[in-house]
Amino acid sequence: MAKIELKNITKKFGKVTALNDVNLVVEDKEFLVLFGPAGAGKTTILKTVAGLEFPDVGVVNINDENFNLVEPAKRNISMVFENYALYPHLTVFENIASPMRSPLYKKDEETINKEVNRVASMMKIDHLLDRLPSQVSNGQRQRTALGRCLVRDPNVFLMDEPIAHLDAKLRHFMRAELKEMQAAFDTTTIYVTHDYLEAMSLGDRIAVINDGEIVQVGTPDEIYSTPTNEFVARLMGEPEIDIFDVTKDDNSRTMTISLFGSDKKYELKEDVAQKIRESKCDNLRMGIRGGDIKYSFTQDDEDFIETTIYSVEPIGNKTILVVDINGTLLNVVASNDFMAELDSKIYVKLNIDKALYFDSDKNYIYRHDQEKILEV
């Protein structure tokens, strides 16, 4: 069990700044997800906590003690690497058992056998214990690496995309197992992923990182519903959120907006209008998720906007429908049995009450039900 605090961490590799003044606190027993695109600095943060990289500037505190100069072996941290890092000459059994054979954390053979078989059964690789890493698949190697991490009882688990190479069914199973594991072991966990579903389902909190900087830290609901800027908004959700320019008209009593060059005006609710006024933004932008857009083959009421079908992408339980409105493409979530011809006419209706608003610098301003979301 441990509280981890990164203070003003900067790490450079030559001319490349991997981490730029990173400040992050991971509470004791918390499951924190580091989420961001490839090359954002997620793995460098893990290696800095583990002691595999030393910061050029800043302090790594574990339980309020400075660990900058503590060797990795003495930090009592268990880490699973994205590239497996298995011993090629050892069997699956011996790879999983290796942490319990180290001089610092040595266990008796009875305990080793019991723990290895327990973890191997959970990973569904108990029938592969006598094989070498070269004799198993990539997914089985990843499970072996994950098993080696879980077999110990460390202060901190560090996991670098540990289920990225598993098939979809096993990934779903392992997400539940990892969450259960963290609760059962009562251990602090930092988990790296670029999959927003993993981030949303696993994390007590999510830290979004980009270009070596922490962009936003919050609960999954806060990150998804009140993103700090357009970058975070676009990362969360499938399909990607629709964000476009709108024209606002404010006469101090009411504020209206018009969309896609249309003459039709939508009146904003007072709380939204007030936040937009306070932001003093000149160019207002709106974001709306595909699930908050209705579609119809007929214009059921005046709020439905005529569009043209640009593409149709069935993805199993739903269909991603892309429509063209005067040159602006919108992602719309349709039913899995949706069928229509490309370039045919369809009408869409935006749920303005669920819209997010951004300023001209792409920073988040407000959404109508924000206070309700944050209260929950």
PEPEVEN-V779783 format. One record per residue. N is the residue number from 1. SS is DSSP state (a for helix, b for strand, c for the rest). OMEGA is omega in radians with two decimals (none if undefined). Layout:
n->N ss->SS omega->OMEGA
n->N ss->SS omega->OMEGA
This chain:
n->1 ss->c omega->-3.07
n->2 ss->c omega->2.95
n->3 ss->c omega->-3.09
n->4 ss->b omega->3.12
n->5 ss->b omega->3.05
n->6 ss->b omega->-3.09
n->7 ss->b omega->3.02
n->8 ss->b omega->-3.09
n->9 ss->b omega->3.00
n->10 ss->b omega->-3.14
n->11 ss->b omega->3.13
n->12 ss->b omega->2.99
n->13 ss->b omega->-3.02
n->14 ss->c omega->3.14
n->15 ss->c omega->-3.11
n->16 ss->b omega->3.08
n->17 ss->b omega->-3.11
n->18 ss->b omega->3.10
n->19 ss->b omega->-3.06
n->20 ss->b omega->3.07
n->21 ss->b omega->-3.11
n->22 ss->b omega->3.03
n->23 ss->b omega->-3.07
n->24 ss->b omega->3.07
n->25 ss->b omega->3.05
n->26 ss->b omega->-3.06
n->27 ss->c omega->3.10
n->28 ss->c omega->3.10
n->29 ss->c omega->-3.14
n->30 ss->c omega->2.99
n->31 ss->b omega->-3.11
n->32 ss->b omega->3.11
n->33 ss->b omega->2.98
n->34 ss->b omega->-2.99
n->35 ss->b omega->3.10
n->36 ss->c omega->-3.10
n->37 ss->c omega->3.10
n->38 ss->c omega->3.11
n->39 ss->c omega->-3.07
n->40 ss->c omega->-3.11
n->41 ss->c omega->-3.08
n->42 ss->a omega->-3.10
n->43 ss->a omega->3.12
n->44 ss->a omega->3.07
n->45 ss->a omega->3.12
n->46 ss->a omega->-3.12
n->47 ss->a omega->3.10
n->48 ss->a omega->3.09
n->49 ss->a omega->-3.10
n->50 ss->a omega->-3.10
n->51 ss->c omega->3.11
n->52 ss->c omega->3.00
n->53 ss->c omega->3.11
n->54 ss->c omega->-3.12
n->55 ss->c omega->3.03
n->56 ss->c omega->3.11
n->57 ss->b omega->3.04
n->58 ss->b omega->-3.03
n->59 ss->b omega->2.99
n->60 ss->b omega->3.10
n->61 ss->b omega->2.99
n->62 ss->b omega->-3.03
n->63 ss->c omega->3.06
n->64 ss->c omega->3.07
n->65 ss->b omega->3.12
n->66 ss->b omega->-3.09
n->67 ss->c omega->-3.08
n->68 ss->c omega->-3.05
n->69 ss->c omega->3.11
n->70 ss->c omega->-3.13
n->71 ss->c omega->-3.13
n->72 ss->a omega->-3.08
n->73 ss->a omega->-3.07
n->74 ss->a omega->-3.14
n->75 ss->c omega->-3.11
n->76 ss->c omega->3.14
n->77 ss->b omega->3.10
n->78 ss->b omega->-3.04
n->79 ss->b omega->3.01
n->80 ss->b omega->-3.04
n->81 ss->c omega->3.12
n->82 ss->c omega->-3.10
n->83 ss->c omega->3.04
n->84 ss->c omega->-3.12
n->85 ss->c omega->3.11
n->86 ss->c omega->3.02
n->87 ss->c omega->-3.02
n->88 ss->c omega->-3.08
n->89 ss->c omega->3.14
n->90 ss->c omega->3.09
n->91 ss->b omega->3.06
n->92 ss->a omega->3.13
n->93 ss->a omega->-3.07
n->94 ss->a omega->3.07
n->95 ss->a omega->3.14
n->96 ss->a omega->-3.09
n->97 ss->a omega->-2.97
n->98 ss->a omega->3.11
n->99 ss->a omega->-3.11
n->100 ss->a omega->3.06
n->101 ss->a omega->-3.14
n->102 ss->c omega->-3.11
n->103 ss->c omega->-3.08
n->104 ss->c omega->-3.02
n->105 ss->c omega->-3.04
n->106 ss->c omega->3.10
n->107 ss->c omega->3.08
n->108 ss->c omega->-3.03
n->109 ss->a omega->3.14
n->110 ss->a omega->3.11
n->111 ss->a omega->3.14
n->112 ss->a omega->-3.14
n->113 ss->a omega->-3.11
n->114 ss->a omega->-3.07
n->115 ss->a omega->3.13
n->116 ss->a omega->-3.13
n->117 ss->a omega->3.10
n->118 ss->a omega->-3.10
n->119 ss->a omega->-3.14
n->120 ss->a omega->3.10
n->121 ss->a omega->3.12
n->122 ss->a omega->-3.14
n->123 ss->a omega->-3.10
n->124 ss->c omega->3.07
n->125 ss->c omega->-3.11
n->126 ss->a omega->3.10
n->127 ss->a omega->-3.08
n->128 ss->a omega->-2.98
n->129 ss->c omega->-3.11
n->130 ss->c omega->-3.09
n->131 ss->c omega->3.03
n->132 ss->b omega->3.11
n->133 ss->a omega->-3.14
n->134 ss->a omega->-3.09
n->135 ss->a omega->3.13
n->136 ss->c omega->-3.10
n->137 ss->c omega->3.11
n->138 ss->a omega->3.12
n->139 ss->a omega->3.12
n->140 ss->a omega->3.05
n->141 ss->a omega->3.14
n->142 ss->a omega->3.11
n->143 ss->a omega->3.07
n->144 ss->a omega->3.12
n->145 ss->a omega->3.11
n->146 ss->a omega->3.09
n->147 ss->a omega->3.11
n->148 ss->a omega->3.10
n->149 ss->a omega->-3.02
n->150 ss->a omega->-3.04
n->151 ss->c omega->3.14
n->152 ss->c omega->3.06
n->153 ss->c omega->-3.04
n->154 ss->c omega->3.04
n->155 ss->c omega->-3.06
n->156 ss->b omega->2.94
n->157 ss->b omega->3.00
n->158 ss->b omega->-3.04
n->159 ss->b omega->-3.10
n->160 ss->b omega->-3.12
n->161 ss->c omega->-2.99
n->162 ss->c omega->-3.12
n->163 ss->c omega->-3.07
n->164 ss->c omega->-3.05
n->165 ss->c omega->3.11
n->166 ss->c omega->3.08
n->167 ss->c omega->-2.98
n->168 ss->a omega->-3.11
n->169 ss->a omega->-3.12
n->170 ss->a omega->3.08
n->171 ss->a omega->3.12
n->172 ss->a omega->3.12
n->173 ss->a omega->-3.07
n->174 ss->a omega->3.08
n->175 ss->a omega->3.11
n->176 ss->a omega->-3.13
n->177 ss->a omega->-3.12
n->178 ss->a omega->3.12
n->179 ss->a omega->3.11
n->180 ss->a omega->3.13
n->181 ss->a omega->-3.10
n->182 ss->a omega->3.11
n->183 ss->a omega->-3.11
n->184 ss->a omega->-3.10
n->185 ss->a omega->3.11
n->186 ss->c omega->-3.00
n->187 ss->c omega->3.05
n->188 ss->b omega->-3.11
n->189 ss->b omega->2.96
n->190 ss->b omega->-2.97
n->191 ss->b omega->-3.13
n->192 ss->b omega->3.06
n->193 ss->b omega->2.94
n->194 ss->c omega->3.12
n->195 ss->c omega->-3.05
n->196 ss->a omega->3.10
n->197 ss->a omega->3.06
n->198 ss->a omega->-3.13
n->199 ss->a omega->-3.10
n->200 ss->a omega->-3.03
n->201 ss->a omega->-3.02
n->202 ss->a omega->-2.90
n->203 ss->c omega->2.85
n->204 ss->c omega->2.99
n->205 ss->b omega->3.11
n->206 ss->b omega->3.00
n->207 ss->b omega->-3.14
n->208 ss->b omega->-3.10
n->209 ss->b omega->3.10
n->210 ss->b omega->3.13
n->211 ss->c omega->3.05
n->212 ss->c omega->-3.13
n->213 ss->b omega->3.06
n->214 ss->b omega->-3.07
n->215 ss->b omega->-3.11
n->216 ss->b omega->3.05
n->217 ss->b omega->3.13
n->218 ss->b omega->3.07
n->219 ss->c omega->3.08
n->220 ss->a omega->3.13
n->221 ss->a omega->-3.14
n->222 ss->a omega->-3.12
n->223 ss->a omega->-3.09
n->224 ss->a omega->-2.97
n->225 ss->a omega->-3.12
n->226 ss->c omega->-3.12
n->227 ss->c omega->-3.06
n->228 ss->c omega->3.10
n->229 ss->b omega->-3.09
n->230 ss->a omega->3.13
n->231 ss->a omega->3.14
n->232 ss->a omega->-3.14
n->233 ss->a omega->-3.11
n->234 ss->a omega->3.14
n->235 ss->a omega->-2.99
n->236 ss->c omega->3.03
n->237 ss->c omega->3.06
n->238 ss->c omega->0.05
n->239 ss->c omega->3.12
n->240 ss->c omega->3.13
n->241 ss->c omega->3.06
n->242 ss->b omega->3.11
n->243 ss->b omega->-3.06
n->244 ss->b omega->3.11
n->245 ss->b omega->3.03
n->246 ss->b omega->3.10
n->247 ss->b omega->-3.12
n->248 ss->b omega->3.11
n->249 ss->b omega->-3.04
n->250 ss->b omega->3.11
n->251 ss->c omega->3.14
n->252 ss->c omega->3.05
n->253 ss->c omega->3.11
n->254 ss->c omega->3.06
n->255 ss->b omega->3.09
n->256 ss->b omega->3.07
n->257 ss->b omega->3.01
n->258 ss->b omega->-3.01
n->259 ss->b omega->2.96
n->260 ss->c omega->3.11
n->261 ss->c omega->-3.12
n->262 ss->c omega->3.07
n->263 ss->c omega->-3.10
n->264 ss->c omega->-3.11
n->265 ss->c omega->3.10
n->266 ss->b omega->3.12
n->267 ss->b omega->3.14
n->268 ss->c omega->3.08
n->269 ss->c omega->-2.95
n->270 ss->a omega->-3.11
n->271 ss->a omega->3.10
n->272 ss->a omega->-3.13
n->273 ss->a omega->-3.12
n->274 ss->a omega->3.13
n->275 ss->a omega->3.12
n->276 ss->a omega->3.08
n->277 ss->a omega->-3.12
n->278 ss->a omega->-3.11
n->279 ss->a omega->3.14
n->280 ss->c omega->-3.14
n->281 ss->c omega->3.12
n->282 ss->c omega->-3.11
n->283 ss->c omega->-3.10
n->284 ss->c omega->3.10
n->285 ss->b omega->-3.12
n->286 ss->b omega->3.02
n->287 ss->b omega->3.11
n->288 ss->b omega->-3.07
n->289 ss->c omega->-3.06
n->290 ss->a omega->3.13
n->291 ss->a omega->3.12
n->292 ss->a omega->3.09
n->293 ss->b omega->3.08
n->294 ss->b omega->3.08
n->295 ss->b omega->3.14
n->296 ss->b omega->3.09
n->297 ss->c omega->3.06
n->298 ss->c omega->-3.14
n->299 ss->c omega->-3.02
n->300 ss->c omega->3.04
n->301 ss->c omega->-3.02
n->302 ss->c omega->3.13
n->303 ss->c omega->3.09
n->304 ss->c omega->-3.08
n->305 ss->b omega->3.13
n->306 ss->b omega->3.13
n->307 ss->b omega->3.08
n->308 ss->b omega->3.14
n->309 ss->b omega->-3.11
n->310 ss->b omega->3.09
n->311 ss->b omega->3.11
n->312 ss->b omega->-3.07
n->313 ss->b omega->3.07
n->314 ss->b omega->3.11
n->315 ss->c omega->3.06
n->316 ss->c omega->-3.05
n->317 ss->c omega->3.10
n->318 ss->c omega->3.09
n->319 ss->b omega->3.06
n->320 ss->b omega->-3.13
n->321 ss->b omega->3.10
n->322 ss->b omega->-3.11
n->323 ss->b omega->-3.10
n->324 ss->b omega->3.07
n->325 ss->b omega->3.12
n->326 ss->c omega->3.10
n->327 ss->c omega->3.07
n->328 ss->b omega->3.14
n->329 ss->b omega->3.10
n->330 ss->b omega->3.00
n->331 ss->b omega->-3.13
n->332 ss->b omega->3.07
n->333 ss->b omega->3.12
n->334 ss->b omega->3.13
n->335 ss->c omega->-3.07
n->336 ss->c omega->3.12
n->337 ss->c omega->-3.12
n->338 ss->c omega->3.09
n->339 ss->c omega->3.10
n->340 ss->c omega->3.12
n->341 ss->c omega->3.04
n->342 ss->c omega->3.13
n->343 ss->c omega->3.08
n->344 ss->c omega->-3.05
n->345 ss->b omega->3.04
n->346 ss->b omega->-3.10
n->347 ss->b omega->3.13
n->348 ss->b omega->3.13
n->349 ss->b omega->-3.10
n->350 ss->b omega->3.06
n->351 ss->c omega->-3.03
n->352 ss->a omega->-3.13
n->353 ss->a omega->-3.14
n->354 ss->a omega->-3.07
n->355 ss->c omega->3.01
n->356 ss->b omega->-3.11
n->357 ss->b omega->-3.11
n->358 ss->b omega->3.10
n->359 ss->c omega->-3.06
n->360 ss->c omega->3.08
n->361 ss->c omega->3.09
n->362 ss->c omega->3.07
n->363 ss->b omega->-3.10
n->364 ss->b omega->3.10
n->365 ss->b omega->-2.98
n->366 ss->b omega->2.88
n->367 ss->b omega->-2.94
n->368 ss->c omega->-3.07
n->369 ss->c omega->-3.09
n->370 ss->a omega->-3.08
n->371 ss->a omega->3.13
n->372 ss->a omega->3.14
n->373 ss->a omega->-3.08
n->374 ss->a omega->3.08
n->375 ss->a omega->-3.14
n->376 ss->c omega->none
